[in-house]
Amino acid sequence: MILYGVGLSPYVRKTLVALKEKGIAFEHQPVMPGDNSPSFRAMSPFGKIPAFSDGDFSICDSTAILTYVEAKFPENALLPADPALRAKVIWFEEFADTIVSAQVATIFWNRVVAPRFMGQDGDLAAADKAEKEGLPPVLAYLESQIPASNFLVGDMLTLADIAVVAHLVNLGYAGLEIDAATYPKLAGYVATIQARPAYIEALTAEKAMFGG
């Protein structure tokens, strides 16, 4: 199995950590989004990351990849069998990939990716608006959802936790920390998930892109 994409993408990060948590052997090839090589475009027609291959099978999109992986490798499940709990995990994954992403990506792209990796001026006004107006309701909602177990669903690590934290990681790269005074449960939760060996390994590899 091969996972294609750079870890600074939260969608690649989510998939990478999930595969590690499941204990699956795979190869990671750090392909940039928009890569035009025919082999990559055969897996990802629009150049999106992550892409994934397993023998003759290939697919792109993190949710599609992990749906395949969960079905083929049910051990160390990241999706609960209980219908209600499974639905809740899917909700948090979708929430992370759309609502959380809309705010975090605006900040991360304009303050980090555009100036540092693209040689372009970021839209700092858009980043400031996302930080001051868009992000607080998202963080407040998550604060209200963190249980004592520090796992969002079913008192166990699930794809919900991996997906949510995968996006929040990029706030740190943009120089923002979750205010523990305002969001104490969320700050503790993020620290707990990031302290897992799979996350430590993934984030350590990412630091190389920042020269760290």
Residue pairs with C-beta under 8 A, 6 or more apart in sequence:
1 19
1 24
1 25
1 26
1 27
1 52
1 53
1 54
2 26
2 27
2 28
2 29
2 52
2 53
2 54
3 12
3 15
3 16
3 19
3 26
3 27
3 28
3 29
3 50
3 51
3 52
3 65
4 29
4 31
4 40
4 43
4 44
4 49
4 50
4 51
4 52
4 53
5 11
5 12
5 15
5 30
5 31
5 33
5 49
5 50
5 51
6 12
6 30
6 31
6 32
6 33
6 49
6 209
7 13
7 16
7 30
7 202
7 205
7 206
7 209
8 113
8 170
8 173
8 206
8 209
9 33
9 49
9 50
10 96
10 101
10 104
10 105
10 166
10 167
10 169
10 170
11 49
11 50
11 61
11 62
11 97
11 166
12 49
12 50
12 62
13 166
13 169
13 202
13 206
14 62
14 66
14 96
14 159
14 162
14 163
14 166
15 50
15 52
15 62
15 65
15 66
16 28
16 50
16 202
17 162
17 166
17 198
17 199
17 202
18 66
18 69
18 78
18 159
18 162
19 26
19 69
20 197
20 198
20 201
20 202
21 76
21 78
21 157
21 162
21 196
21 198
22 69
22 73
22 75
22 76
22 78
23 75
23 76
24 69
24 73
31 40
31 49
31 51
32 49
33 47
33 48
33 49
34 47
35 41
35 47
36 47
40 47
40 51
41 47
42 58
43 51
43 52
43 53
43 58
43 59
43 60
44 51
44 60
45 60
48 60
48 61
49 60
50 60
50 61
50 62
50 65
51 58
51 59
51 60
52 58
52 59
52 60
52 65
52 68
54 68
54 72
57 68
59 65
59 68
62 97
63 93
63 97
66 78
66 159
70 77
70 78
70 79
78 89
78 157
78 158
78 159
78 162
79 86
79 89
79 90
79 158
79 159
80 86
80 89
80 153
80 154
80 156
80 158
82 154
85 153
85 154
88 152
88 153
88 160
89 152
89 153
89 154
89 158
89 159
89 160
91 160
92 152
92 153
92 159
92 160
92 163
92 164
93 159
93 160
93 163
95 164
96 160
96 163
96 164
96 166
96 167
97 163
97 167
99 138
100 138
100 164
100 167
100 168
101 167
102 130
102 134
103 130
103 131
103 134
103 135
103 138
104 130
104 135
104 167
104 168
104 170
104 171
105 167
105 170
106 126
106 127
106 129
106 130
106 134
107 127
107 130
107 131
107 135
107 170
107 171
107 174
107 176
108 170
108 171
108 173
108 174
109 122
109 127
110 122
110 123
110 124
110 126
110 127
111 122
111 124
111 127
111 174
111 175
112 122
112 170
112 173
112 174
113 122
114 120
114 121
114 122
114 123
115 121
115 122
127 174
131 176
139 178
139 182
139 183
139 186
140 183
142 164
142 183
142 186
142 189
143 183
143 184
143 185
143 186
145 152
146 152
146 185
146 186
146 188
146 189
147 155
149 155
149 156
150 188
150 189
150 192
150 193
151 157
151 158
151 161
152 158
152 160
152 161
152 164
153 160
153 161
157 193
157 196
161 193
162 193
165 190
165 193
165 194
165 199
168 178
168 190
169 194
169 203
171 177
171 178
173 210
178 186
178 187
178 190
179 187
180 187
180 188
193 199
194 200
194 203
